[in-house]
């Protein structure tokens, strides 16, 4: 465990931290009210198969949207942990058998499932960084043996791209996470939204990111970050940071669009301002504020034990020069990654424990997670580890950000108060109409309930001084007393009543052999429910 610094008292809960945002009235109570979907109780693995049908048929990509693209006869390793639900593992086994792949299931014992608090992220990502480096080494070894065609494992971080073995994700920790239209979303639509975001980021000359929890940060999107066409990142910077995995590092990660380059310019880094928030990848944490000058974090305010641990890491590494970093110390800001799936939501049951934490929710459309520290699984990070330096990176999530771009002769918000503007783009909505009602597909299933921001209450007293207590309480009430909870927080019940509720609880059509409601326009439709399940191309699971 990391030692605590003397700043603990200054970050105590009894006083309001300097710089805490003060809102006379909740600024987003009318425009972005709380929203959460109905809780779907799953008691049998067959109930999960309709969702896995989509995952099984989606054309492969290396991103965070599960796209397994299963083919008969291919060799597949499914790697899971004892932290995964047995129901989801059983459902995955059934879908592998249905698609007649030659599969192996490898289950890793990670020990008892931990119960998290926000400060645990510091220790966890010191460990997690080492684990991901071991994964990269393992994939390299499997590449040499060529025993498998695909490896399905993990839920985030970089993978080896353009290799013989295709690495894809296994984010289905619990039935609640899997039983969601997030995993039935037409992949053609998700890919189009990814590209919409990426095209606007590439063309931006300057970016400002703000959020009602206190973030206000700007940076220049220098020409030198990019190749001559601004199509990919600069090959020299890519090679320095991602050597051996340049195909991965030169562009965006589907479902996780890099809102600032995930590499450093050696002398032009100019990200300046404040990053502030109350959630990291592991759990809600006490309100934390980071001062940023030229992409280097110069001060860490408040944060309770999370802030103490970050300050300790900063102090221990302040004189170390990390490979590719523009200055000394580990605490440099390098990530502002954007989620693009509107139907991802924070899981309620067992939160926050094991893998049921805040990592999954970062890929909901319009959420930005700010990352600082070493660039995860990059060669630069691995070089730093070999030098004996402390390596790891940490996060603060922004749930209601505005991402404003300045372009030559044109300015545009890519995100506005947490709403990804791709959801409202006429071309995206026309494409989505091929698969059903865009008003259902292209609207978020979940907005967190944050007192003083998008619901009544005092931001500090009722939330920011102990966000974990609030979140655990509201999730339990939401799961067990859902209609009452929705009224209590002034929530929008679009997906909890009427057609929205019927749509949200749907899965896929009955070609999976399971009787399940049909999402309107989803998959191959009722008329072809008994059709041959052989994989087909296209944005939906049975082709377009």
PyMOL commands that set and color helices and strands:
alter all, ss='L'
color gray80, all
select helices_A, chain A and resi 6-11+46-57+86-98+120-145+175-178+181-183+187-203+223-225+235-242+246-249+304-317+360-363+379-386+421-424+426-435+438-441+459-464+467-480+482-488+498-504+510-512+526-528
alter helices_A, ss='H'
color red, helices_A
select strands_A, chain A and resi 75-81+102-108+150-152+166-168+206-210+216-220+257-258+272-279+284-293+296-302+333-338+368-373+393-398+402-407+410-416+419-420
alter strands_A, ss='S'
color yellow, strands_A
deselect
rebuild
show_as cartoon
